Amino acid sequence: MRFKVDRDVLLKPLQFVSGVVERKQTLPILANVLMTLDKGELSLICSDSELEVIARLKVDSLQDGSITVPARKLTEICKTLPAGSIIDLAVNEGKFILSSGRSRFSLATLPAHDFPTVDSRAGFMDFHLPRPLLRQLLDQTAFAMAVQDVRYYLNGLLMEIRGNELRVVATDGHRLALAKTTLPSTLDTIKQVIVPRKGVQELSRIFSEGTEDLSISLSTNHICIQTNEISFTSKLIDGRYPDYERVIPPEGKSQFVANREEFKQALQRAAILSNEKYRGVRLSLTNNNLLLNTNNPDQEAAEEQIVVEYSGSDDVELGFNVNYLLDVLSVLKSEKVRVSIAEGSHTAILKSTETDNALYIVMPMKM
C-alpha cells in the first residue's frame, strides 16, 4: 500500500474519524484508523464498537491495500506538518512509513482484517434532511439530554417520525426540549429511535459545516447518516422512551413576553450569587415587571428587574434552576421569548415568539 496526498486534503477527514476514538480502549485495534486504498479512493474508518465514522477522499495511488495505524498519532503528525506539504505514505515490512520533506515517521500497524466494523443492516426507513436543518434540531435539543442517568434511555436523543413530521426530543426529568420539522415524505405509522449521547455529540461535530442534503437511514438497531464524503453509523439505545407528551401541560393564563437577550443577561448576573449547589432563582411577576432574586449560604444576594409584557391578572412567584433557563435562552434565536406558567404544576413553558418549531419545559423548584 502506498499513496501520496496533500496534507490539507488528508487532515480534515482524518480529524473527522479520529474524534470517535476513545483514549482508553479494551481492544488495542480500536485506537487505530483503518485505511483502505482502492483505485485512487482512500477510505478512513474509526470505531469504538458503538459508533463508526467513514471518510472518503481521492489520493494519488501508487499501490492499493489496507492497514490500520494509530489514529491520534497519525492525526497529530499531520497537524504539525506544514500546510500545503505533500505526504508520502507507504507500508513497508509491517511498518507504516510517513514521509514529507525532510520529515520521516515510522508507525506501528495492526492487520486490517482484525478491525471490527459496525453492522448497520438494512434500514426500515430512509429519508433526506438538509445538513443545516439537522444541525439546528440537535442544537435546539441536545443540551437537555441526561448525563449518566440510571434511566439509560434518557442518556440520548429521541427521534420520532409521525406522518411527515420529524420530532427530536431530549429530557433529563427536570426539563424537556422538543424541536420539529416537516419531511418531504409521509409515513403511516409512528417510528421512534433513541440516539446515544456520544452519537449525538459526534453528529454535531462531524456535520457542523456544509449545506448539502444528508441521507438518513433508520433500522431497528442503528442510525446511518451519510454524504458523498462521510458516513456515520451509531448503535441505538434499546429502550422505551417515556411518553413526553404527557409532561407537556397546556399553557396557563399567567404569561409574559420578554426581550430574550435582556432576560438572559439579567439571569447571568443574578446567577453569580446563586447557591452553587442548587442554582435557584426566584421569579416574581407583578404587572409588567419581572423581579429576579438569588442568594447563597454566605448571606449574599442579587436582585434584577426587567420590564415584560405580562398578561396575567395575579401576582406570581416561582423558583427555577437558573442554568436550565439560561440553556433555553441560549438556543432560542428570536428577539423575544414567551414564558407561560402552567396551572397547578407551575411548570414554565418557553417558546419563541416568531416560530412554533421548538418548545421547552422547565420544572419549578422549591426555594
Secondary structure by P-SEA (a helix, b strand, c coil): cccccccccccaaaaaaacccccccccccccbbbbbbcccbbbbbbbcccbbbbbbbbccccccccccccaaaaaaaaaaccccbbbbbbbcccbbbbbcccbbbbbbbcccccbbbbbcccccccccccaaaaaaaaaacccccccccccccccbbbbbbcccbbbbbbbcccbbbbbbbbbcccccbbbbbbbcaaaaaaaaaaacccbbbbbbbbcccbbbbbcccbbbbbbcccccccccccccccccccccccaaaaaaaaaaaaacccccccbbbbbbbcccbbbbbbbcccccbbbbbbbbbccccbbbbbcccaaaaaaaaaaccccbbbbbbbccccbbbbbbcccccbbbbbbbbcc
